[in-house]
Amino acid sequence: MKDLPYKDDSEAGINYFKVPLQNIAKEIIADLSKYDIYDVTYFDLVEANPVFIDIKAINANTLTEMKCIFHESMTDWLEGHNKAVQDAESKVKGTGFSVYAPDLPSAVLCSSLQSSTLRKQKKQTQLEYNLTMDHLSQAYNNMKSKERQSKTFKGSECSLPFYF
């Protein structure tokens, strides 16, 4: 399986904020130690920082929401695909009648007619299926684009639009 261009790792998103905070925390701890203050730790400055805790929560909630949107989108698309396949399969019926031929040439002729009819129906059904899938993909993309534009994320005391 090909590697995805992203990792499903909530820590990856917060490293954008965490690394600078870690660097600042190191400087602050070093400066405080010059004044004989040793009771402030990295944990106090970074991990227990209320803003950083909110960032982690927002990041986790955003990832959860994105997973839900992705799951709903894939479920909707799959339902549309399955319906298109069922509709296509239901239209391939052959000639609609059976002939019992008393001799070999008549049986070959009836079989040939049935085969030709099935090929024509399959070809027409494939064209209709392709058109249905194109419409499904276009409708899906338009709907999801509008949904993404109107979607807002409500975290602790904030409401941020997000796009992915």
N, C-alpha and C positions, 0 to 999 in steps of 0.2 A: 504494500500500500504506500502510495506517495505521501511524503510528509506534508502536513498542512503548513501554510505560511505563518501560522500563529500557534501559540501554545495555550491550552486551556489552563491557565495558571494565574490566579488573582494576584499573586506576588509580583508577577512581571509588570503589571500595570502600575503598581505603587512604587516600584523602584525609581521611577521618574522623580518622585518626591522624596523617597527615602534616602537615596545616595547623597543629595545635597544636605539633607538634615543630619545625616551621619557625620559628614565632614564638619559641619558647623558645631555639632555636639562635641566632636573631638577637640576643636579649638576652644570651646567654652570650658570643657573639663580641664584642659591644659592651663588655661588662664586662671581658673578657680584654684587649681593646685598651687599656683604661685602665691596665693593669699591664704594658704593652708586650709582651704575648704575642700573636704574630701567626701562629703555626704551627698553630692549630686552625681548621679550615674547616667550612663548612656540611656538606660531604660527610662529614667525620669525625663530626659530631654527629647527622646524620640518615641519610643514605644508607648509611653504613658501620656504623651502629648495629646490633649483633647482634639486638636485640629487633625493630627495624624490619624487618630482613631476614626474620626469622621471620614477622612480620605479613604481609609481602608474599607469602611462600611459602604461608602458610595461606590467604590470600585467593585466590591463583591456584589452589591445589588445591581449594578449596571451589567455585570457579566451574567447574572441570573436572568435579568430581563432580556438580554440579548439571546440567551439560550432559549428562552420561552418563545420569543419572536421567531427565531430560526425553526424551532420545532413546529410551531403553528404553521409557518410558511411551508415547510416541507410536507406536513400532513395535508394541507389544503391542495398543494400541487399534486401530491400522490393520489388524492381522491379524484381530482380532475383527470389525471392520467388514466387511472383505473376505469373511470366512466367512459373515457374515449376508447379504450381498448374493448370494453364490453359492447359499446355501441358498434364498433367496427366488426367485432366477431359475430354479432347478431345479424349483420347484413349479408354475410356469406352463407348462402343457402343452396346454391346449385340451381338446377332447372326447376325444382319444386315437384317433380314427378319421377316415378320409377317405371322403367319399361322392362318387361321380361321378354327377351328376344328368343325366338325358337331356334335361331341358327347363329353361327359365329360372326358372319359379316354384320348382321343387325346388332349384335351385342357390341361389336367394336365401334360401330357408328354411334350408338347410344352413349357408350363410354366416352367417345371423343367429344360428343356434344356436351356431356356433363363436365368434362375436363375443361373445355373451352369456356363454358359459362362460369365455372369456378374461378378460372384465371382472370376473366373480365371483372367479376365481382371483387376479387381480391385486389386487383389493380385500382379500381374505383374506391374501394374501402381504404386502401393505403393513402390515396390522395386526400380523402376526407379526414382520415386520422391525422395526417401531417398538417392539414389546415387547422384542425381543431387544436392540435398541440401548439401551433404558432399563435393562435388566438389566446390559448390558455397562458402561454408564456408572456405575451404582451399584456394581457389583463393582469396577470400576477405582478409583473414588473411595475406597471402603472399604479396598482393598488398599494404595493409595498413602498413605492417611492412616496406616495401621499401619506401613507401611514407613518413612515420614518420622519417625514417633515413635521407631522403633527404630534408625534410621540414626545412626551416629556417624562423625565425621571424625577421622582419626588424622593429625595433623601432626607436626612435630618436637617430641618430648617432651610431647605433649598429646593429649587425646582430648576433643573438644568435641561435644556434640549440636548439630545445626543444623537449622533449619526454614526453609522458604521457601514 
